[in-house]
Amino acid sequence: MALVNTKKMFEMAYKHGYAIGAFNVNNMEITQGIMEAVAEEKAPLILQVSKGAREYAKISYLMAIINVAVKENPDIPIATNLDHGDTFEACKMFVDDGFTSVMIDASHKPFEENIKITKQVVEYAHERGVSVEAELGQLGGIEEDVVGVDDVRKHLANPEQAVEFVKKSGCDSLAVACGTSHGAYKFKSEPKLAFDVIQKIQKKLPGFPLVMHGSSSVLKEFKDLINKYGGKMPDAMGVPEEAVSKAAKMGICKVNIDTDLRMALTAKIRQVFAETPGEFDPRKYLGPGREAIKQMVKHKLHVLGCAGKAAECM
């Protein structure tokens, strides 16, 4: 099966109350771990590439890896998405490179300018059959070049603005700020997501797919392994998985996961180096990291509720 856009995925996810996992990829092992998980769980998938990933690995290498994944998994619907494109030019580049979805993030701009930039991307992408995700409100935390606000509760998406934004921009899905943050250090105390904001937007935009960024859970098993083997992440805290599952039943059709992938890989590499100090074969430490990613992603697919949903998203 060739790459697909997100339209059918989101229709099914909204209708049946689950979310599609959007996992960021930077290299072969991360991609392989994700693919082995979705293949076993028969789940639809969105593979995301950020600006940082493009600079690190070059888009030609990443697309070659993704194309192999698509070829080897004909029964899995796979979409590719640019994560946090910050300009029209960046989004155009990914559209021209063959991506089936792009995210334009102009949320740091004034509202009307956000609409203008998003509409420009929509017009270019839609002519080429590519879906467009936009963002409203601002998240906290830091992810690569994306620096969030300090107090996420003061920058939540406005439900009234959401209706106007979708109508004027023509975007296909909307990432709404609902109290989440990027990175591993999302919260200083027990996280509380703004489910009321999600619910209000869903009621005002029935059937319209919403997206949740900054949704890694910073799983304790990987945080403990990292800290056990020399790391220093004592205050790392993520989004509770029960909150992610709840959001998936409220119109959140796409959930972004990146930090948990990094932590799984890092934890296992640290463990191998600590337990086998003389190890220098990359296969001997990247292999366990890949397996950790696979098992983590399999778990996440059940948290999101999309395990076993591949066929209906074809």
LINWODA-V14266 format. One record per pair of residues at least 12 apart in sequence whose ideal C-beta (glycine too) atoms are under 7 Angstrom apart, sorted by the first residue. I is the first residue (numbers start at 1). GAP is how many residues later the second one is. If there is no record, write none. Layout:
i: (I	I)
gap: (GAP	GAP)
This chain:
i: (1	1	1	1	2	3	3	3	3	3	4	4	4	4	5	5	5	5	5	5	6	6	6	6	6	6	7	7	8	9	9	9	9	10	10	10	12	12	12	13	14	14	14	14	17	17	17	18	18	18	18	18	19	19	19	19	19	19	19	19	20	20	20	20	20	21	21	21	21	21	21	21	21	22	22	22	22	22	22	22	23	23	23	23	23	24	24	24	24	24	24	25	25	25	25	25	26	26	26	27	28	29	29	29	30	30	30	31	31	31	32	33	33	33	33	34	34	35	35	36	37	37	37	37	38	38	39	39	40	41	41	41	41	42	42	43	43	43	43	43	43	44	44	44	44	44	45	45	46	46	46	47	47	47	48	48	48	49	49	49	50	50	50	51	51	51	51	52	52	59	63	63	66	75	76	77	77	77	79	79	80	80	80	81	81	81	81	82	82	82	82	83	84	84	84	85	85	85	85	86	88	88	88	91	91	91	92	95	95	95	95	99	100	100	101	101	101	102	102	102	102	103	104	104	104	104	104	105	106	107	107	107	107	108	111	115	115	115	118	118	118	119	119	119	122	122	122	131	132	132	133	133	133	133	133	134	134	134	134	135	136	136	136	136	136	136	136	137	137	137	137	137	138	138	139	139	139	139	139	139	139	140	140	140	141	141	141	141	141	141	142	142	143	143	143	146	148	148	152	152	152	153	155	156	156	156	156	156	157	157	157	157	157	159	159	159	159	162	162	162	162	162	163	163	166	166	173	173	173	173	173	174	174	175	175	176	176	176	176	178	178	178	178	178	179	179	179	180	180	180	180	180	180	181	182	183	184	184	184	184	184	185	185	185	186	186	186	186	187	191	191	191	193	193	195	195	198	198	198	198	198	199	202	202	209	209	210	210	210	211	211	212	212	212	212	213	215	215	215	215	215	216	216	216	216	216	216	217	217	217	217	217	218	218	218	218	218	218	219	219	219	222	222	222	223	223	225	225	225	226	226	226	226	229	229	229	230	230	231	238	241	244	244	245	245	248	248	255	257	260	261	264	264	264	264	265	265	265	267	268	268	268	269	269	272	272	272	273)
gap: (69	73	76	313	68	67	75	76	77	97	73	74	75	96	74	95	96	124	125	126	40	73	95	125	166	167	124	165	305	35	68	70	304	163	199	243	297	300	301	240	193	195	237	239	231	232	288	230	286	287	288	291	229	233	234	235	236	285	286	287	24	26	233	234	286	24	25	234	236	279	280	283	285	24	26	59	232	233	234	235	24	25	234	238	274	24	26	29	59	234	237	22	23	24	28	37	27	30	31	30	37	257	260	261	231	235	263	34	35	38	258	257	260	261	264	259	263	34	38	258	257	260	261	264	38	263	34	37	258	257	260	266	267	266	268	258	263	264	265	266	267	33	262	265	266	269	31	33	33	35	208	19	31	33	33	35	208	13	33	34	33	34	94	33	39	93	94	92	93	38	34	35	14	235	234	233	236	237	21	22	19	20	21	18	20	21	22	12	17	20	21	20	19	21	62	17	18	19	20	19	29	32	33	13	30	34	32	29	30	33	35	31	30	31	29	30	32	19	23	28	30	30	13	14	17	28	30	30	12	28	29	30	31	30	50	50	53	54	16	51	53	49	50	51	47	48	49	41	39	40	38	39	40	42	78	35	37	40	41	40	21	25	26	29	38	40	41	18	19	20	39	40	17	39	13	38	41	42	43	74	75	12	41	46	40	41	42	44	45	73	40	41	39	40	115	36	33	34	25	27	29	26	22	21	22	23	38	41	19	20	21	40	44	38	41	42	45	12	14	39	42	43	41	42	39	42	36	37	38	80	81	36	37	36	38	21	22	25	34	15	16	19	20	34	13	14	15	13	32	33	34	35	59	33	32	76	34	49	52	75	79	50	51	52	28	51	52	53	50	46	48	49	50	54	51	55	12	49	52	53	54	51	48	49	44	45	41	42	43	41	43	35	40	43	44	43	24	29	40	41	42	22	23	41	42	43	44	21	22	23	24	43	18	19	20	41	42	45	41	44	77	41	42	45	13	40	42	45	46	37	40	41	44	41	42	45	40	44	39	21	62	59	60	58	60	56	57	49	43	36	32	25	28	29	32	24	27	28	25	20	21	24	16	20	12	13	16	12)
